[in-house]
Amino acid sequence: MENDQLTGGILQFLPMIIFWAITLPPLWRIAKRTGFNPWLSLLMFIPFINLIVLWMFSKRPWPAVDGKK
């Protein structure tokens, strides 16, 4: 019975871990490109805080894009 609960708990977190593994590297690179600390990308997984972080990313000049102008 205890093994079923342990397996069920792991299976519940598996999609979340896969989602983090897919979304974290691009967010990490975006933070580095905009001049922020890459650890700031971890805040993207906190509801409502992620909106503030996205706003910060959007208002910061992007050297790769703005340098071409």
A tleap script that builds the chain and sets N, CA, C and O, in Angstrom:
source leaprc.protein.ff14SB
mol = sequence {
  NMET GLU ASN ASP GLN LEU THR GLY GLY ILE
  LEU GLN PHE LEU PRO MET ILE ILE PHE TRP
  ALA ILE THR LEU PRO PRO LEU TRP ARG ILE
  ALA LYS ARG THR GLY PHE ASN PRO TRP LEU
  SER LEU LEU MET PHE ILE PRO PHE ILE ASN
  LEU ILE VAL LEU TRP MET PHE SER LYS ARG
  PRO TRP PRO ALA VAL ASP GLY LYS CLYS
}
set mol.1.N position { 0.817 -1.198 0.000 }
set mol.1.CA position { 0.000 0.000 0.000 }
set mol.1.C position { 0.860 1.261 0.000 }
set mol.1.O position { 0.542 2.234 -0.684 }
set mol.2.N position { 1.938 1.243 0.760 }
set mol.2.CA position { 2.801 2.411 0.810 }
set mol.2.C position { 3.509 2.631 -0.514 }
set mol.2.O position { 3.736 3.775 -0.910 }
set mol.3.N position { 3.862 1.556 -1.205 }
set mol.3.CA position { 4.518 1.689 -2.502 }
set mol.3.C position { 3.591 2.343 -3.524 }
set mol.3.O position { 4.050 3.106 -4.374 }
set mol.4.N position { 2.286 2.051 -3.450 }
set mol.4.CA position { 1.335 2.672 -4.366 }
set mol.4.C position { 1.272 4.176 -4.136 }
set mol.4.O position { 1.190 4.945 -5.093 }
set mol.5.N position { 1.310 4.596 -2.901 }
set mol.5.CA position { 1.271 6.022 -2.606 }
set mol.5.C position { 2.553 6.705 -3.068 }
set mol.5.O position { 2.503 7.824 -3.580 }
set mol.6.N position { 3.676 6.062 -2.900 }
set mol.6.CA position { 4.938 6.637 -3.334 }
set mol.6.C position { 4.982 6.756 -4.852 }
set mol.6.O position { 5.384 7.793 -5.380 }
set mol.7.N position { 4.582 5.726 -5.545 }
set mol.7.CA position { 4.565 5.749 -7.007 }
set mol.7.C position { 3.582 6.792 -7.518 }
set mol.7.O position { 3.879 7.498 -8.482 }
set mol.8.N position { 2.442 6.900 -6.902 }
set mol.8.CA position { 1.458 7.897 -7.301 }
set mol.8.C position { 1.979 9.306 -7.107 }
set mol.8.O position { 1.724 10.182 -7.934 }
set mol.9.N position { 2.704 9.533 -6.027 }
set mol.9.CA position { 3.279 10.855 -5.781 }
set mol.9.C position { 4.327 11.218 -6.803 }
set mol.9.O position { 4.380 12.356 -7.270 }
set mol.10.N position { 5.163 10.257 -7.154 }
set mol.10.CA position { 6.194 10.512 -8.155 }
set mol.10.C position { 5.562 10.770 -9.515 }
set mol.10.O position { 5.987 11.667 -10.244 }
set mol.11.N position { 4.546 9.985 -9.855 }
set mol.11.CA position { 3.884 10.165 -11.151 }
set mol.11.C position { 3.142 11.488 -11.241 }
set mol.11.O position { 2.966 12.021 -12.336 }
set mol.12.N position { 2.706 12.024 -10.115 }
set mol.12.CA position { 2.042 13.320 -10.137 }
set mol.12.C position { 3.036 14.438 -10.430 }
set mol.12.O position { 2.689 15.406 -11.108 }
set mol.13.N position { 4.251 14.324 -9.937 }
set mol.13.CA position { 5.238 15.372 -10.130 }
set mol.13.C position { 6.021 15.228 -11.434 }
set mol.13.O position { 6.694 16.174 -11.845 }
set mol.14.N position { 5.954 14.096 -12.081 }
set mol.14.CA position { 6.698 13.869 -13.310 }
set mol.14.C position { 6.326 14.863 -14.420 }
set mol.14.O position { 7.235 15.402 -15.052 }
set mol.15.N position { 5.052 15.133 -14.692 }
set mol.15.CA position { 4.743 16.136 -15.727 }
set mol.15.C position { 5.260 17.530 -15.370 }
set mol.15.O position { 5.690 18.277 -16.249 }
set mol.16.N position { 5.220 17.875 -14.110 }
set mol.16.CA position { 5.715 19.176 -13.689 }
set mol.16.C position { 7.232 19.276 -13.897 }
set mol.16.O position { 7.729 20.312 -14.338 }
set mol.17.N position { 7.955 18.221 -13.586 }
set mol.17.CA position { 9.401 18.207 -13.775 }
set mol.17.C position { 9.745 18.284 -15.259 }
set mol.17.O position { 10.689 18.974 -15.645 }
set mol.18.N position { 8.987 17.581 -16.085 }
set mol.18.CA position { 9.208 17.643 -17.534 }
set mol.18.C position { 8.938 19.053 -18.053 }
set mol.18.O position { 9.697 19.572 -18.871 }
set mol.19.N position { 7.859 19.670 -17.578 }
set mol.19.CA position { 7.542 21.039 -17.978 }
set mol.19.C position { 8.665 21.996 -17.596 }
set mol.19.O position { 9.059 22.840 -18.402 }
set mol.20.N position { 9.184 21.876 -16.378 }
set mol.20.CA position { 10.289 22.736 -15.940 }
set mol.20.C position { 11.526 22.510 -16.789 }
set mol.20.O position { 12.216 23.463 -17.151 }
set mol.21.N position { 11.812 21.251 -17.110 }
set mol.21.CA position { 12.999 20.939 -17.903 }
set mol.21.C position { 12.894 21.512 -19.322 }
set mol.21.O position { 13.911 21.836 -19.934 }
set mol.22.N position { 11.687 21.636 -19.840 }
set mol.22.CA position { 11.499 22.179 -21.183 }
set mol.22.C position { 11.513 23.709 -21.176 }
set mol.22.O position { 12.069 24.319 -22.090 }
set mol.23.N position { 10.915 24.337 -20.167 }
set mol.23.CA position { 10.767 25.791 -20.180 }
set mol.23.C position { 11.912 26.545 -19.520 }
set mol.23.O position { 12.146 27.705 -19.859 }
set mol.24.N position { 12.621 25.935 -18.603 }
set mol.24.CA position { 13.657 26.673 -17.880 }
set mol.24.C position { 14.845 27.089 -18.753 }
set mol.24.O position { 15.273 28.238 -18.644 }
set mol.25.N position { 15.399 26.239 -19.603 }
set mol.25.CA position { 16.560 26.687 -20.401 }
set mol.25.C position { 16.299 27.917 -21.285 }
set mol.25.O position { 17.143 28.813 -21.316 }
set mol.26.N position { 15.168 28.001 -22.004 }
set mol.26.CA position { 14.941 29.235 -22.779 }
set mol.26.C position { 14.776 30.469 -21.890 }
set mol.26.O position { 15.262 31.550 -22.225 }
set mol.27.N position { 14.095 30.306 -20.766 }
set mol.27.CA position { 13.931 31.441 -19.859 }
set mol.27.C position { 15.278 31.876 -19.285 }
set mol.27.O position { 15.526 33.066 -19.093 }
set mol.28.N position { 16.133 30.909 -19.017 }
set mol.28.CA position { 17.474 31.189 -18.502 }
set mol.28.C position { 18.255 32.026 -19.525 }
set mol.28.O position { 18.914 33.001 -19.165 }
set mol.29.N position { 18.174 31.634 -20.795 }
set mol.29.CA position { 18.891 32.353 -21.846 }
set mol.29.C position { 18.318 33.754 -22.058 }
set mol.29.O position { 19.069 34.694 -22.317 }
set mol.30.N position { 17.009 33.902 -21.951 }
set mol.30.CA position { 16.396 35.224 -22.090 }
set mol.30.C position { 16.882 36.141 -20.978 }
set mol.30.O position { 17.197 37.305 -21.226 }
set mol.31.N position { 16.944 35.630 -19.766 }
set mol.31.CA position { 17.421 36.445 -18.648 }
set mol.31.C position { 18.860 36.887 -18.875 }
set mol.31.O position { 19.201 38.039 -18.608 }
set mol.32.N position { 19.706 35.988 -19.362 }
set mol.32.CA position { 21.100 36.345 -19.625 }
set mol.32.C position { 21.209 37.389 -20.734 }
set mol.32.O position { 22.018 38.312 -20.639 }
set mol.33.N position { 20.403 37.247 -21.782 }
set mol.33.CA position { 20.458 38.188 -22.903 }
set mol.33.C position { 19.998 39.579 -22.521 }
set mol.33.O position { 20.485 40.564 -23.075 }
set mol.34.N position { 19.079 39.677 -21.596 }
set mol.34.CA position { 18.578 40.991 -21.190 }
set mol.34.C position { 19.397 41.599 -20.058 }
set mol.34.O position { 19.109 42.711 -19.616 }
set mol.35.N position { 20.407 40.887 -19.588 }
set mol.35.CA position { 21.294 41.434 -18.567 }
set mol.35.C position { 20.871 41.145 -17.143 }
set mol.35.O position { 21.484 41.654 -16.205 }
set mol.36.N position { 19.850 40.347 -16.962 }
set mol.36.CA position { 19.424 39.972 -15.621 }
set mol.36.C position { 20.185 38.743 -15.159 }
set mol.36.O position { 20.805 38.041 -15.959 }
set mol.37.N position { 20.131 38.495 -13.872 }
set mol.37.CA position { 20.693 37.276 -13.316 }
set mol.37.C position { 19.851 36.098 -13.815 }
set mol.37.O position { 18.626 36.128 -13.692 }
set mol.38.N position { 20.481 35.065 -14.373 }
set mol.38.CA position { 19.703 33.933 -14.898 }
set mol.38.C position { 18.842 33.235 -13.847 }
set mol.38.O position { 17.837 32.612 -14.190 }
set mol.39.N position { 19.216 33.329 -12.592 }
set mol.39.CA position { 18.400 32.705 -11.542 }
set mol.39.C position { 17.037 33.361 -11.429 }
set mol.39.O position { 16.119 32.789 -10.841 }
set mol.40.N position { 16.895 34.550 -11.983 }
set mol.40.CA position { 15.601 35.230 -11.989 }
set mol.40.C position { 14.563 34.442 -12.775 }
set mol.40.O position { 13.363 34.581 -12.538 }
set mol.41.N position { 15.017 33.623 -13.699 }
set mol.41.CA position { 14.083 32.833 -14.504 }
set mol.41.C position { 13.307 31.822 -13.660 }
set mol.41.O position { 12.244 31.365 -14.079 }
set mol.42.N position { 13.807 31.471 -12.505 }
set mol.42.CA position { 13.066 30.561 -11.619 }
set mol.42.C position { 11.786 31.199 -11.089 }
set mol.42.O position { 10.846 30.498 -10.712 }
set mol.43.N position { 11.753 32.522 -11.062 }
set mol.43.CA position { 10.543 33.207 -10.599 }
set mol.43.C position { 9.383 33.060 -11.577 }
set mol.43.O position { 8.241 33.366 -11.235 }
set mol.44.N position { 9.667 32.599 -12.783 }
set mol.44.CA position { 8.610 32.416 -13.773 }
set mol.44.C position { 7.642 31.308 -13.386 }
set mol.44.O position { 6.567 31.202 -13.976 }
set mol.45.N position { 7.992 30.496 -12.428 }
set mol.45.CA position { 7.127 29.397 -12.016 }
set mol.45.C position { 6.236 29.771 -10.837 }
set mol.45.O position { 5.495 28.928 -10.331 }
set mol.46.N position { 6.300 31.037 -10.390 }
set mol.46.CA position { 5.449 31.510 -9.291 }
set mol.46.C position { 4.328 32.345 -9.896 }
set mol.46.O position { 4.596 33.331 -10.583 }
set mol.47.N position { 3.076 31.965 -9.650 }
set mol.47.CA position { 1.961 32.712 -10.227 }
set mol.47.C position { 1.985 34.188 -9.835 }
set mol.47.O position { 2.344 34.529 -8.707 }
set mol.48.N position { 1.611 35.043 -10.747 }
set mol.48.CA position { 1.561 36.500 -10.651 }
set mol.48.C position { 2.951 37.141 -10.608 }
set mol.48.O position { 3.140 38.221 -11.168 }
set mol.49.N position { 3.912 36.510 -9.967 }
set mol.49.CA position { 5.281 37.013 -10.008 }
set mol.49.C position { 5.811 36.872 -11.431 }
set mol.49.O position { 6.589 37.703 -11.899 }
set mol.50.N position { 5.379 35.807 -12.114 }
set mol.50.CA position { 5.842 35.602 -13.488 }
set mol.50.C position { 5.411 36.750 -14.402 }
set mol.50.O position { 6.127 37.077 -15.348 }
set mol.51.N position { 4.271 37.359 -14.144 }
set mol.51.CA position { 3.840 38.499 -14.953 }
set mol.51.C position { 4.769 39.694 -14.764 }
set mol.51.O position { 5.069 40.411 -15.718 }
set mol.52.N position { 5.216 39.902 -13.544 }
set mol.52.CA position { 6.151 40.997 -13.258 }
set mol.52.C position { 7.487 40.731 -13.939 }
set mol.52.O position { 8.087 41.638 -14.516 }
set mol.53.N position { 7.948 39.491 -13.873 }
set mol.53.CA position { 9.222 39.139 -14.506 }
set mol.53.C position { 9.121 39.288 -16.022 }
set mol.53.O position { 10.049 39.799 -16.650 }
set mol.54.N position { 8.021 38.855 -16.616 }
set mol.54.CA position { 7.826 39.040 -18.060 }
set mol.54.C position { 7.831 40.516 -18.430 }
set mol.54.O position { 8.412 40.897 -19.447 }
set mol.55.N position { 7.199 41.340 -17.627 }
set mol.55.CA position { 7.179 42.777 -17.875 }
set mol.55.C position { 8.599 43.345 -17.805 }
set mol.55.O position { 8.977 44.183 -18.624 }
set mol.56.N position { 9.385 42.884 -16.821 }
set mol.56.CA position { 10.772 43.340 -16.701 }
set mol.56.C position { 11.580 42.937 -17.933 }
set mol.56.O position { 12.362 43.733 -18.453 }
set mol.57.N position { 11.394 41.705 -18.397 }
set mol.57.CA position { 12.107 41.238 -19.586 }
set mol.57.C position { 11.716 42.059 -20.817 }
set mol.57.O position { 12.563 42.367 -21.656 }
set mol.58.N position { 10.449 42.406 -20.921 }
set mol.58.CA position { 9.986 43.101 -22.128 }
set mol.58.C position { 10.460 44.549 -22.170 }
set mol.58.O position { 10.647 45.097 -23.256 }
set mol.59.N position { 10.657 45.174 -21.030 }
set mol.59.CA position { 11.053 46.579 -20.991 }
set mol.59.C position { 12.557 46.778 -21.078 }
set mol.59.O position { 13.013 47.896 -21.317 }
set mol.60.N position { 13.325 45.738 -20.893 }
set mol.60.CA position { 14.780 45.824 -20.929 }
set mol.60.C position { 15.262 45.740 -22.380 }
set mol.60.O position { 14.743 44.928 -23.146 }
set mol.61.N position { 16.250 46.567 -22.778 }
set mol.61.CA position { 16.752 46.465 -24.155 }
set mol.61.C position { 17.450 45.126 -24.401 }
set mol.61.O position { 18.200 44.640 -23.555 }
set mol.62.N position { 17.194 44.546 -25.554 }
set mol.62.CA position { 17.797 43.276 -25.945 }
set mol.62.C position { 18.972 43.591 -26.866 }
set mol.62.O position { 18.763 44.082 -27.976 }
set mol.63.N position { 20.176 43.325 -26.442 }
set mol.63.CA position { 21.344 43.667 -27.274 }
set mol.63.C position { 21.298 42.999 -28.653 }
set mol.63.O position { 21.705 43.614 -29.639 }
set mol.64.N position { 20.824 41.785 -28.740 }
set mol.64.CA position { 20.798 41.092 -30.033 }
set mol.64.C position { 19.814 41.748 -30.994 }
set mol.64.O position { 20.042 41.743 -32.203 }
set mol.65.N position { 18.738 42.304 -30.484 }
set mol.65.CA position { 17.712 42.910 -31.329 }
set mol.65.C position { 17.969 44.417 -31.480 }
set mol.65.O position { 17.952 44.940 -32.595 }
set mol.66.N position { 18.204 45.100 -30.380 }
set mol.66.CA position { 18.363 46.546 -30.408 }
set mol.66.C position { 19.701 46.968 -31.006 }
set mol.66.O position { 19.825 48.099 -31.475 }
set mol.67.N position { 20.694 46.105 -31.002 }
set mol.67.CA position { 21.991 46.427 -31.570 }
set mol.67.C position { 21.964 46.502 -33.083 }
set mol.67.O position { 22.835 47.128 -33.687 }
set mol.68.N position { 20.975 45.874 -33.706 }
set mol.68.CA position { 20.868 45.864 -35.171 }
set mol.68.C position { 20.250 47.135 -35.710 }
set mol.68.O position { 20.343 47.400 -36.908 }
set mol.69.N position { 19.618 47.933 -34.857 }
set mol.69.CA position { 18.955 49.165 -35.321 }
set mol.69.C position { 19.947 50.246 -35.590 }
set mol.69.O position { 19.567 51.348 -35.986 }
savepdb mol mol.pdb
quit
